[in-house]
Amino acid sequence: MLPSGGIVLCAVSGGADSMCLLHILCALSKDGGFSVAAAHFNHCLRGAASDADESFVRDWCQRQNIPFYTARADVAAHARANGQSVEEAARTLRYAFLEKTADEIGALRIATAHNADDNAETVLLNLARGTSIALSAIAPVRGRIIRPLLETPRAQVEEYLAQNSIPHVEDETNAQEFAARNRVRLHAMPALRSVNGRAVENIARTVQKARQESDFLNALAAAHLDGKDGDASVSRAALCGAPEVLRARMVRLLIARLGTGLKDISAAHIEDIVRLAASSRVSGQLSLPDGVEAVVTRDRLSLQKCAAADGALTLQDGKTVHWNGYRVECRYIFPFFEKKGDAICISCGTIDAAPSLAAWESGARMRLAGARGARSLKRLFAEHGIMPAQRGRIPVISCGGSVAAVYGIGTAQEHLPRQGEGAWEIKIVDERQQKTKGE
């Protein structure tokens, strides 16, 4: 894991694990020929306590003559703006900071302080989500990211800190049960230790063996892929003709080629992809997490990233626009009498109050006709079976600063047109579906 020279950037939160890792790396650097720098990311989630942690790490590094780098971000606001959980947003921003800092200082490695207990907790979480045991553990090495304490139990970390009189801070949120990981740590892990005191070590050993077997099976699965190394596609015959035990692995290898990662891909997603490839359909598609689509066309299955959503457009009377694969026709009607066909009809007062078309925004709400109150678009999408990967491409019509209608869901109560008044008639056609029907 450790280089014979250069810089190792250590991620330091100030907690027990990271302070232990920083101390160990500094001790090893004396004979290892490398230098150590510390990086602290302030998530701004705990107010003054978060600032106190940053000051603690900075002061410690100054006393030990360790180069110190820091950054901060409003993680909660980032999570709301991007429709992420706080944990997911924190991880995304933290690793982006670590990678950026490593690039700036020329660090050869980025060391994080995940320990054996963290690994066991991750295994249980991912098994509960449907991930295979070989893929459910934290990787010891991923690119230039290393995890030297991954086989060290938390109890040994605490013992090391006591023996070397190393201070650390405690994050009080670790004892709160709002996060799934905390619930596993507080309830599942003690229960497993009551069954076997070496449960953590045994889980780590099992995962290590499973990873070795998985590497062998992955090599067999790769041999059945008929595309080039960078091609995230395979013939449907090759996938469906492979031994059943290899099919899911073939799909995971394709996702790896796409470069989006497997973090949010569950076993159910993998099964759905294989089922799509094995179906009798000439063409079709399946939306997956992280903006990925599985597409079958005649004899091949392809995985591809969804294109970024087009920007907002102002609709104009008598004009047709194309937006994210939709054809949108708009005209102003005065006076309005009744809705015809599948067109969306909304009240905007006058022709000067033109509606706009855009992707949905996190936090946007709408009250449907007959509903008791407004609900978030996120909830409405879920109720209508619209997957997260699809939502950014659904046309949302706004007028007067509020959501007036959402394609496939309905029109807001306050924007329903009334007879005798002016209204906008908007016809939306999914051109992708038309193409699929034509094929």
N, C-alpha and C positions, 0 to 999 in steps of 0.2 A: 504493500500500500504506500509506503513512504519513499520519497525520492532520495537519491544520494546527494542531491544538491537542490538549490532553488528555494522557493517559499511554499510553506503549507499555511493556508488560510483556515483558521479554526473558527467555526460558528459558536459564539458564546452568548447564551441568554443570561447567564449569572446563576442558573440553577446548578444542582449538585452534579449532574452528568457532564455538563459543558465545562464546569470549573475543573473537574477531575481530568477531562480530556486535555484541556489547555495545559494543566500542570504536567501531565505525562508527556505531551508533545515537546514542551520546553526541555524536559529532562532528556528525552531521546535526541533532541536536536544537537546537543553538545558533541556527541560522538557520531551522529548521523550525517553531519555535513549540510543540513538544511536549516533554514530559519523559520520562525513562526510569527504570524500576525493574527490578530483577533478581529472578528467582525460581529457587531451587535446590531440587530434590527429591532427597532422600537415599534410595536404594533399599535400603540396608542389605544389599547383596549381597556386599560385599568387606571387611567388618569394619572394621578401623582405616583402610584405604585409602579407604573411602567417607566416613568421618568427616573424614579429611584433606582430601578434595576439598571438602567443605562448608566447612571452615575456610578453605581457600584462597580460595574465592569470596567468603565473608563479609569476610575481611580486605581483599581487593582492592576490594570495593565501599565499605568504610569509608574507605579511603584516597582513593577517587575521589568520595566524597560521593554515592554512588548508593544510593537506598533498597533494602533487601535483605529478601527474604521467603523463608522456608524451611519445609519439612515433611519428615517421614520416615515410612516404613512398611516393614514386613517383607514385601517383595515375594514372596520364596520361599514364605512361609507362605500368603499370599493366593493364589498360584498353585495350591498344593496343595489349599486349601479350595474353590476354584472350578473345579478341573479345567482350568486354563489352563496354557499354557507360561509360563516365566518372562518371556520377551520380551513376550508379550501382557499379562500382569498388570502389568508395569512400565509399559507404554504407557498402560493404562487408568488406573492410579493417578496417573501423572504428569500426564496431561491433565486429570484431575479436579481435581488440585491447582492447575494453571494457571488453569482456568476459575473455580474458587472464589476464588482470589486476585485475579483480574482483576475479578470481581464486587465483592469487598470494597473494592478501592481505586479502582474506577470506571475501569479501563483500557479504552481504545477498541480496542486491538490487543494480540494476543499474538504475539510474534515468536519463531520457532524457527530454528535454525541449519542446517537441511538444505542441503547444497550440491549441485553438479551431479553429483559422484561418487555421493552418496547416491541421487540421482534415478536415475542409470543402474543402480545396483545394484538398486533397487526394481523398475525396468522388467524386468530379467533375472529376478528372483525371481518376479514376477507372471506373466510370460510362461511360465515353467516350470510355474506352477500352472494355466495355462489361461485367463488373463485377456486380453482384447483389448488391443492396444497403446495405444489411446486412454484406457483406464481403468487402465493399469498404472503410470503415473507418479504422483509426489507432486504434489498440487495446489498451485499458487503461493499461492492464497488460498482459505481455507475458513472461511466465517463471518468472525469477527474474527481468525482465525489467519492470520498472514502469514509468508512464507519468503523474505526479501530476498536470500539468498545462493544461491537455487536454480539460478541459471545461472552461478555462480562455481565453477570447478574447485578441488579441494582443494589443488592446487599453488599457486594464487594466494592462498588463505587462509594457507598457511604462509609465503609470501613477504611478505604484509602483516604478519604477526606479527613476522617478523624485522626488517622495515624500521622498525616502530614500537616495538620492544623490549617486546612484550607477552608476559608469561609465561602458561603454561598447564600443565595436568596431563595425564598420559597414563593411559588406562585399559588396564591390562595384559590384560584379558579380550578386547580387540579383536583380539589376536593369537592367540586360542584358537579352535579350529574346532568348538566345540560348537553354535554357532548357524549357521543356513543363510546369513544375511547375511555372516557372517565368512568362510565358505568362498567365497562369490562374490567378496568383496573381495580375498581372498588369492590366489585361483586364476583365476577367470574374468576379472576386470578386467585383470590383467597380460597375460593371453593376448590380450585384445582390443587393448590398447595396442601389443602387438608386431605386430599386423596393421595398425593405424593409430593413430598417436600422438594423434590428435584424436577418438578413439572416444567419449569422454564427451560432447564438444560435439556430435558427429554424432548421438548417441542423443537428446540434448536437442532438437535441431532436428527430428528425425523425429517425436518425440512431440508437439512443438508443432503441426506440420502435421496430424498424426493427430487431435489434439484439435479443431482447426478443422473438419476434415471430419466428426468425430464429432458436433459441435454441430449441423451441418447435418442429418445423418441423424437425430439425436435429435428435431429439430423435425418431420421427416417422420413419425417413429414416434409422436410425441405426437398428431399429427393423426388417427391411426388408433385411438387410445384413445377409447372411447365413454362412459367414466365421468367424474365430476367430478374436479377437481384433487386433492382430498383422498381420493378413492376408489381403493383399491388393488385394483380388480377390472376385468375386461374381458370382453366376450362372447367365447365360444369361437370364434364365427364370425368376429368382427373380427380376432382374433389369428391364426387359421389362414388367413384370407383375405388377410392383408397380405403384401406381398412378403417372401420368405424372409429377405432381408438385414435387414429391420426387426423381425422377430419377437423376437429376443433383446433388442433395444433396448427394445421395448415392455415386456418382462418386467422389465428393469432399471429402467425408469421407474416401474413399479408398486412395486418394492422401495424405490425412493427415496421414493415417496409414503408407504410404510409407516414409514419413518424408522429402519430397523434398520441401514442401511449395507450396502455390498457387499464389505466386507473379506474375509469367509470364503466368499463365493459364487463358485464356479468356473464355467467354461464348461459343465462337465458338469451342474452343478445347473440352469443355465439351459435346457440341452437337455432335461433330464428334465421341467421344468415345461412346456415347449412340447409335448413328447410326451404328457404327461398331458392337456393341453387338447385335443390332436388325437385322442385315443383315442376308442373307441366307448363308453366307460363312462358310465353315467348319472351316477354320483357316485364320488368317490374323493379321496384326499389323499396328500400327499407331505411328509415332514418334511425341513426344511432347517436349516442352521446358525443360531445365534443365536436359537433358539426360534421360528422362523418355519415356518408350514405353508402349502402351496399346496393349495387345496381346489377341486374341480370339483363343481358341482351343476347338473345338467341343462344349461343353456345358458351358464353363466358360470364363469370362473376367478377365484378370489379369493385374495389373500395376506393372512394374518392372523398376529398374534403369539399364541403359545401362552399359555394362561392359566397363572398361577403355580400351582405344585403345592400341593395342599391340605396342611395340617399333619398331624402324626402323630396316629394314633387308637389307643386301646386296644380290642382286640376282646373281645366278651363272648359268653358262651354263649347261643345261641338268638337273637342279635341280627343284624340286617342293616343295613349301613351303605353309604353311597355316597361314593366317593373318586375324584376325577380321572376321572370318566366310567366307573368300574367299580362294579358291585354286588358287595358282599362279604358272604357268609353264613358264619357261624361257629357251630360247636357242639362241645361236649366229649364225647368218647366214652370210656366205661370199661366193660368192658375193650375194647381195640382188637384186631381180628383181621386185617383186610386193607383195603387201599385200594380204594375204589370210584369208578369213573368218572374224571373229570379233577380231582377235588378235591385240594388240597394237604393232606397229613397230616404233622403234625410232633409230636414228643414234647416236652412241656413239664412233665412230671412230674405236677403236680396242677392242679386247676381254678383254684387261687389264682395260679398262674404264667401269667397271661394273656399271649398274644402281642400285639405291636403292629404297626401298619401305617404305613409312611411311605415317602417318596422315598429314593433311595439317597444315601449320603454319600461324598464323595471319600475314598479310602483304605480303604473297607470291603472286606472279603475274605470268601470262602466256599470251603469245600472240598466239591466235589460228590461224590456217591457214586461210588466206584471211581477217583477221581482220586488222584494221588500226593501232592498237597499243595494248600494253599489258593491261590486266585488272586484278583486284584482284580476287583471287580464291573465296573470299566471294561473290563478285558480280556474278561470273560465277555460283556458287552454287545456288544463288537466281534465276538467269535467267533460270536455268534448273529445278526449283521446288524442290531442295534438301533442306529439312528443317534443321535448326541449330542442332537439336539433332542427325541427321544422318551424319553430315559432318565429324565428327571425325573418322568415320569408312569407309570413302571412300578412296580407294587406290590412292596414289599420287606417281608417278614415277619421280625420279629426276636423273640427270646425269650431271656431270661437274659443280655442284654447282647451277644448276637452275632446275626449274620444266620442265620436258620433256613431261609428259602426265598425265591426270587425268581420272580415270575410269568413264565412262558414260558421259564425257564432250568432250574430244578430245586430240589431240597432238599439242604441241607447234610448231610454224612455223619453228624455227631454228633447231628443232630436227626431222623434217621429213626426212626419209632416201632417199638416191638417188641410182638409179640403178648402179650396179657394185661396190658399196662400202659395207662395213660391217654394219650390223644392228642387233639389238636385237628384237626378236619376243617374246612378253609377252602375254600369254593367262590367263585371269582372269575369274574365275567362282564363282558366288555367291552361296555358298553351302546351305545357308538358303532358297533361292528360290527353289532350287532343292528339298529340304526337304518338303517345303510347297506343291509343285506340287505332290510329292509322296503321301502326306496325302490326 
